[in-house]
Amino acid sequence: MATGQYDLVIFPSAAFDSVSVDLTRLGRIYDVPTLCLIDNWDNLTSKTVFWEKPDFLGVWGQQASEQAQFIHGFLPEQVRLLGTPRFDSYFDYRAKLAIKRHYKFPYLLFVGSAMPFDEIGTLRVLDRMLTEDQGTPKGLRVVYRPHPWQQKRNSPAIFNPSDFTNIILDLQMKTAFDRGLQPERTEPGFQPDLDYYPSLLAGAEAVVGPLTTMLFEASLCLRPVVALSYFDGFHPNTGRRYFIHFEGMDRVPGFEFCEEPSNLPQLVKRSLNHEAISPESSDSETSYFLFRDRRSYSQRLSNAVKQVIADEAKNSPSRKP
């Protein structure tokens, strides 16, 4: 990197990697502005204190902009609302006339988290509910999708289909496990096909799981959600207080927090009977967390880059593009 060679350095970051710190420092040394694209929903509340602050941040939405300002001390003009390219497909999928079906039966989708949670114990509760409660929809089953990068946990983590009557393993994850993926390991070499997600989520009657971003994605797919936010009996950091980026999600239509394990069957049944969620009512709330307009993410990013370069050139003559 040399002075005058670049107008702007852009890099994605989960806000805890060393490379982004090095790039920011180099930008300072060579007088090149830096734009850091925050990768995920919780990165600004749980990952860093920014040892070196980039000149600009690209964030998901207004919530992240407020976090950047009030937690990390960025100025409003340093933050750009960009959304995330990973979720554009959910909105595209809404326009399809027919939903692709991966399963021939109605299903409740249980999405696991990377953070430790007693998922197997919770699945046992759901299995008993479907067996014993005659009020659940006929033929309903649970599709369990464990997180592909599970952290080590203090509760059983291996899903054995023969231990359950009404629960099966998600097809994509079953294929991954058959090919050697191991539970409770972070294997970054495994990257699931994201095109599978919209149809998996949109095809579910409702979605249940510990506090993971997939619950937000389910809301984007207009599905009712039960978010497990109680102490699971094994891991001390499963409560909502450790996931403050979820604050306000209960305003999203169909989204409910389960604060007590005993309330799980009741909330699941309520979610299964929830009325259809309109895109307008859902988007009016989710837009606080995820900025979106008629442009694609690439167009929003391109416009932000041009504006940053133009502003920097105006404010610093030495940075004329």
SULWO-V882775 format. One record per backbone hydrogen bond with DSSP energy under -1.0 kcal/mol. CO is the residue of the C=O (numbers start at 1). NH is the residue of the N-H. If there is no record, write none. Layout:
CO;NH + CO;NH
//
This chain:
2;5 + 9;35 + 11;37 + 13;39 + 18;22 + 19;23 + 20;24 + 21;25 + 22;26 + 23;27 + 24;28 + 25;29 + 26;30 + 27;32 + 33;9 + 34;56 + 35;11 + 36;58 + 37;13 + 40;43 + 42;45 + 42;46 + 43;47 + 56;36 + 57;80 + 58;38 + 59;82 + 59;83 + 60;291 + 61;65 + 62;66 + 63;67 + 64;68 + 65;69 + 66;70 + 67;71 + 67;72 + 68;74 + 75;78 + 76;79 + 78;57 + 80;59 + 84;87 + 87;90 + 88;92 + 89;93 + 90;94 + 93;96 + 106;141 + 107;205 + 108;143 + 109;208 + 110;145 + 114;151 + 117;119 + 118;122 + 119;123 + 120;124 + 121;125 + 122;126 + 123;127 + 124;128 + 125;129 + 126;130 + 127;131 + 128;132 + 129;133 + 133;136 + 137;140 + 141;108 + 142;168 + 143;110 + 144;170 + 145;112 + 160;163 + 161;164 + 166;142 + 168;144 + 170;174 + 171;175 + 172;176 + 173;177 + 174;178 + 175;179 + 176;181 + 177;180 + 187;190 + 193;196 + 194;197 + 196;200 + 197;201 + 198;202 + 199;203 + 201;204 + 206;109 + 207;226 + 208;111 + 209;228 + 210;212 + 212;215 + 213;217 + 214;218 + 215;219 + 216;220 + 217;221 + 218;223 + 219;222 + 224;207 + 225;256 + 226;209 + 227;258 + 229;240 + 239;242 + 240;243 + 243;246 + 244;247 + 246;249 + 248;251 + 249;252 + 252;255 + 254;225 + 256;227 + 258;229 + 260;263 + 261;264 + 263;267 + 264;268 + 265;269 + 266;270 + 267;271 + 268;272 + 269;273 + 271;274 + 278;282 + 279;283 + 280;284 + 282;285 + 282;286 + 283;287 + 285;288 + 286;289 + 286;290 + 288;63 + 296;300 + 297;301 + 298;302 + 299;303 + 300;304 + 301;305 + 302;306 + 303;307 + 304;308 + 305;309 + 306;310 + 307;311 + 308;312 + 309;313 + 310;314 + 311;315 + 312;316 + 316;319 + 317;320
//
